Amino acid sequence: MELVVADCRLHQSRTLGFQSDIPMVELSFWFSGKSDIEMSGKPLHISGNQSQLAFSRHLDAKMNYEGEEAMLACEVRLEESVFLGMVESFGGDMNMELKRLMAAEPIRVFQQTMEPSAQLRARQLLDCPYVPALRNMYFEGKAMELLAAYMQLHLFDDIKLSRRKGKRLGRTDLDSVRAAAELLVERMDEPPTLPELSRMAGLSEYKLKAGFRELFDTTVFGYLRDKRMERALVMLEKEQVSVYEAAIATGYSNPSHFSSVFREKFGLNPSEWRKNGE
């Protein structure tokens, strides 16, 4: 397993090429910067606050980077055979899932905006709090946690949902609900109203609310509140902003109300959490 961290700024625009015939599993997180990539003939645009889970049997990639733009990203990489061996050692079996996933494709990529909780966990790959003798154990544990979470999201959530009793929505509608959830996260400082979100998602309000219950086990407002608090946690812990700045950035005009919701979610006032992170 490899952990690759890119924290740099190129002096001029560059195009870098990569080729590999080794089957790989890769999970990458982009915190800042952007790149236009062609992966085995498939175009992909990457920008800050995005993640990609990729499975490749043959990789022929070109990555275009803009000069003078700061880039911060990290990637967990491991050979497919190593990954399958690790899953098997924990009593699982992914062979059939990967065969179904890849079919005749040389590469499959799942891309999404990072939710605040995922961003917080991913940033922990950049900042190990343990002594050198324990760092490899820490990094491997975090990497496996993130891989498991993204595998569940992209490969198994539909299976889990199909086994639930009383399932109401089809896959197309559930994809629209996921898109609506991503939109809420992107616009949490000024979120759309429920009717606006329904129109953007192409769903009735009934289906939208039912979909949030089915996928996230909460209401639309409850989902937004949780993501706001997770984003605030990232800002206070990793970005060292003030409580007021965190409140405004997550859509709370009243810092006292923000502090009350934060305390209800995490058990501490945001000012106390900020001090603990310093």
C-alpha positions as CSV (number, residue, x, y, z in Angstrom):
1,M,0.0,0.0,0.0
2,E,1.2,3.5,-0.9
3,L,0.1,6.9,0.4
4,V,1.1,9.6,-2.1
5,V,0.8,13.3,-1.0
6,A,1.0,16.2,-3.4
7,D,1.5,19.6,-1.8
8,C,3.0,21.9,-4.4
9,R,2.7,24.7,-6.9
10,L,4.1,24.3,-10.4
11,H,5.9,27.3,-11.8
12,Q,4.4,26.6,-15.3
13,S,1.7,24.5,-16.8
14,R,2.6,20.9,-17.3
15,T,1.2,17.7,-18.8
16,L,2.3,14.5,-17.1
17,G,1.8,11.0,-18.5
18,F,1.3,7.7,-16.6
19,Q,1.1,4.2,-17.9
20,S,0.6,0.9,-16.0
21,D,-0.5,-2.6,-16.7
22,I,-0.7,-3.5,-13.0
23,P,-4.3,-3.8,-11.8
24,M,-4.7,-1.2,-9.1
25,V,-7.2,0.2,-6.6
26,E,-6.8,3.9,-6.0
27,L,-8.7,6.4,-3.7
28,S,-7.7,10.0,-4.1
29,F,-8.8,13.2,-2.4
30,W,-8.3,16.7,-3.8
31,F,-8.4,19.5,-1.2
32,S,-7.3,22.3,-3.5
33,G,-6.1,22.8,-7.1
34,K,-7.6,21.4,-10.3
35,S,-6.6,19.2,-13.2
36,D,-8.0,17.9,-16.5
37,I,-7.2,14.3,-16.9
38,E,-7.7,11.7,-19.6
39,M,-7.7,8.2,-18.2
40,S,-7.6,5.4,-20.8
41,G,-9.6,7.6,-23.2
42,K,-12.1,8.9,-20.5
43,P,-12.0,12.6,-19.8
44,L,-12.2,13.7,-16.1
45,H,-12.1,17.1,-14.5
46,I,-10.9,17.3,-11.0
47,S,-11.1,20.3,-8.7
48,G,-10.9,21.1,-5.0
49,N,-13.0,19.2,-2.5
50,Q,-13.5,16.2,-4.7
51,S,-12.7,12.5,-4.3
52,Q,-12.2,9.6,-6.8
53,L,-12.4,5.9,-6.3
54,A,-10.7,4.2,-9.3
55,F,-10.3,0.5,-10.4
56,S,-7.9,0.0,-13.3
57,R,-6.6,-3.0,-15.2
58,H,-4.7,-0.9,-17.7
59,L,-3.9,2.8,-17.2
60,D,-2.8,5.2,-19.8
61,A,-3.3,8.7,-18.3
62,K,-2.5,12.3,-19.1
63,M,-2.8,14.9,-16.4
64,N,-2.8,18.7,-17.2
65,Y,-1.8,21.0,-14.4
66,E,-2.1,24.8,-14.4
67,G,1.0,26.8,-13.5
68,E,1.1,28.9,-10.4
69,E,-1.9,27.1,-8.8
70,A,-1.5,25.6,-5.4
71,M,-2.4,21.9,-5.2
72,L,-3.0,19.8,-2.2
73,A,-4.1,16.2,-2.7
74,C,-3.4,12.7,-1.4
75,E,-4.0,9.2,-2.8
76,V,-4.1,5.7,-1.4
77,R,-2.8,3.2,-3.9
78,L,-2.5,-0.6,-3.7
79,E,-2.4,-3.4,-6.2
80,E,-5.6,-5.2,-6.8
81,S,-4.2,-8.5,-5.6
82,V,-3.0,-6.9,-2.3
83,F,-6.4,-5.3,-1.8
84,L,-8.2,-8.6,-2.4
85,G,-5.9,-10.4,0.0
86,M,-6.5,-7.8,2.7
87,V,-10.3,-8.1,2.2
88,E,-10.1,-11.9,2.4
89,S,-8.0,-11.8,5.5
90,F,-10.9,-10.0,7.2
91,G,-13.4,-12.7,6.1
92,G,-14.7,-10.9,2.9
93,D,-14.6,-11.7,-0.8
94,M,-14.5,-9.0,-3.5
95,N,-13.5,-11.1,-6.5
96,M,-17.0,-11.4,-8.0
97,E,-17.8,-7.8,-7.3
98,L,-14.7,-6.6,-9.1
99,K,-15.3,-8.9,-12.1
100,R,-18.9,-7.5,-12.3
101,L,-17.6,-3.9,-11.9
102,M,-14.9,-4.0,-14.5
103,A,-16.4,-6.3,-17.2
104,A,-14.3,-5.5,-20.3
105,E,-13.5,-1.9,-19.1
106,P,-9.8,-1.0,-18.6
107,I,-10.8,1.5,-15.9
108,R,-13.8,2.5,-13.8
109,V,-13.9,5.8,-11.9
110,F,-16.4,7.0,-9.3
111,Q,-16.1,10.7,-8.6
112,Q,-18.0,12.9,-6.1
113,T,-17.9,16.0,-4.0
114,M,-16.4,15.2,-0.6
115,E,-18.8,15.5,2.2
116,P,-17.5,17.2,5.3
117,S,-17.2,14.0,7.3
118,A,-15.2,12.4,4.5
119,Q,-13.0,15.5,4.2
120,L,-12.2,15.4,7.9
121,R,-11.2,11.7,7.7
122,A,-9.2,12.3,4.5
123,R,-7.3,15.2,6.1
124,Q,-6.2,12.9,8.9
125,L,-4.0,11.2,6.3
126,L,-2.0,14.4,6.1
127,D,-1.5,14.9,9.8
128,C,-0.5,11.9,11.9
129,P,-0.5,12.6,15.7
130,Y,1.5,9.5,16.7
131,V,5.2,8.8,17.1
132,P,7.2,7.5,14.1
133,A,7.1,3.9,15.2
134,L,3.3,3.9,15.0
135,R,2.7,6.0,11.9
136,N,2.5,3.1,9.4
137,M,-0.1,1.5,11.6
138,Y,-2.1,4.7,11.8
139,F,-1.9,5.5,8.1
140,E,-2.9,1.9,7.1
141,G,-5.8,1.9,9.5
142,K,-7.1,5.3,8.2
143,A,-6.6,4.2,4.6
144,M,-8.6,0.9,5.1
145,E,-11.4,2.9,6.9
146,L,-11.7,5.2,3.9
147,L,-11.5,2.4,1.3
148,A,-14.3,0.5,3.2
149,A,-16.5,3.6,3.3
150,Y,-16.1,4.4,-0.4
151,M,-16.5,0.8,-1.4
152,Q,-19.8,0.6,0.6
153,L,-21.0,3.8,-1.0
154,H,-20.3,3.0,-4.6
155,L,-20.6,-0.7,-4.8
156,F,-22.9,-2.0,-2.1
157,D,-25.4,0.7,-1.0
158,D,-27.8,-0.2,-3.8
159,I,-27.7,-3.9,-2.7
160,K,-28.3,-2.8,0.9
161,L,-31.3,-0.7,-0.1
162,S,-32.8,-3.4,-2.3
163,R,-33.0,-5.7,0.7
164,R,-34.9,-3.2,2.8
165,K,-38.6,-3.8,3.3
166,G,-41.0,-1.2,1.8
167,K,-38.5,0.3,-0.6
168,R,-40.3,3.0,-2.6
169,L,-37.9,4.6,-5.0
170,G,-36.0,3.2,-8.0
171,R,-32.3,3.6,-8.8
172,T,-32.9,6.6,-11.1
173,D,-34.8,8.4,-8.4
174,L,-32.2,7.5,-5.7
175,D,-29.5,8.9,-8.0
176,S,-31.4,12.1,-8.2
177,V,-31.7,12.2,-4.4
178,R,-27.9,11.7,-4.1
179,A,-27.4,14.6,-6.5
180,A,-29.7,16.8,-4.4
181,A,-27.7,15.9,-1.3
182,E,-24.5,16.9,-3.0
183,L,-26.1,20.2,-4.0
184,L,-27.1,20.8,-0.4
185,V,-23.5,20.3,0.7
186,E,-22.1,22.6,-2.0
187,R,-24.6,25.4,-1.2
188,M,-24.9,24.9,2.6
189,D,-24.2,28.6,3.2
190,E,-27.3,29.5,1.1
191,P,-29.3,26.3,0.6
192,P,-32.2,26.1,-1.8
193,T,-35.7,25.8,-0.4
194,L,-37.4,22.4,-0.4
195,P,-39.5,23.3,-3.5
196,E,-36.4,24.7,-5.3
197,L,-34.4,21.5,-4.4
198,S,-37.2,19.3,-5.7
199,R,-37.3,21.2,-9.0
200,M,-33.5,21.0,-9.3
201,A,-33.5,17.2,-8.6
202,G,-36.5,16.6,-11.0
203,L,-38.5,14.9,-8.2
204,S,-41.7,15.7,-6.3
205,E,-41.3,16.9,-2.8
206,Y,-42.8,13.6,-1.6
207,K,-40.2,11.6,-3.4
208,L,-37.3,13.9,-2.3
209,K,-38.3,13.6,1.4
210,A,-38.9,9.8,1.0
211,G,-35.5,9.4,-0.7
212,F,-33.6,11.2,2.1
213,R,-35.3,8.9,4.6
214,E,-34.4,5.9,2.5
215,L,-30.8,6.8,1.8
216,F,-29.7,8.8,4.9
217,D,-32.3,7.9,7.5
218,T,-33.1,11.5,8.2
219,T,-35.1,14.5,6.8
220,V,-33.7,16.9,4.2
221,F,-33.2,19.5,6.9
222,G,-31.7,17.0,9.3
223,Y,-29.2,16.0,6.6
224,L,-28.3,19.6,5.9
225,R,-27.8,20.3,9.6
226,D,-25.5,17.3,10.0
227,K,-23.4,18.3,7.0
228,R,-23.2,21.9,8.3
229,M,-21.9,20.7,11.6
230,E,-19.4,18.3,10.0
231,R,-18.1,21.1,7.8
232,A,-17.8,23.4,10.8
233,L,-15.8,20.8,12.6
234,V,-13.4,20.6,9.7
235,M,-13.0,24.4,9.7
236,L,-12.5,24.7,13.4
237,E,-10.1,21.7,13.7
238,K,-8.1,21.9,10.5
239,E,-8.5,25.4,9.2
240,Q,-8.4,27.2,12.6
241,V,-11.1,29.7,11.7
242,S,-13.0,31.6,14.4
243,V,-16.4,30.4,15.6
244,Y,-18.1,33.4,13.9
245,E,-16.4,32.5,10.6
246,A,-17.4,28.9,10.9
247,A,-21.0,29.9,11.6
248,I,-21.3,32.2,8.6
249,A,-19.6,29.8,6.2
250,T,-22.1,27.0,7.1
251,G,-25.2,29.2,6.8
252,Y,-25.8,30.4,10.4
253,S,-26.3,34.2,10.8
254,N,-26.7,33.8,14.5
255,P,-23.4,32.4,16.2
256,S,-25.4,31.6,19.4
257,H,-27.8,29.4,17.5
258,F,-24.8,27.8,15.6
259,S,-23.1,27.1,19.0
260,S,-26.2,25.5,20.4
261,V,-26.6,23.2,17.4
262,F,-22.9,22.3,17.5
263,R,-23.0,21.5,21.2
264,E,-26.1,19.3,20.6
265,K,-24.2,17.4,17.9
266,F,-20.7,17.0,19.4
267,G,-21.2,17.6,23.2
268,L,-18.8,20.6,23.3
269,N,-19.1,24.3,22.5
270,P,-17.3,25.2,19.2
271,S,-14.9,27.5,21.1
272,E,-14.0,24.5,23.4
273,W,-13.4,22.3,20.4
274,R,-11.3,24.9,18.8
275,K,-9.1,25.2,21.9
276,N,-8.7,21.4,22.0
277,G,-7.5,21.4,18.4
278,E,-4.8,24.0,18.9
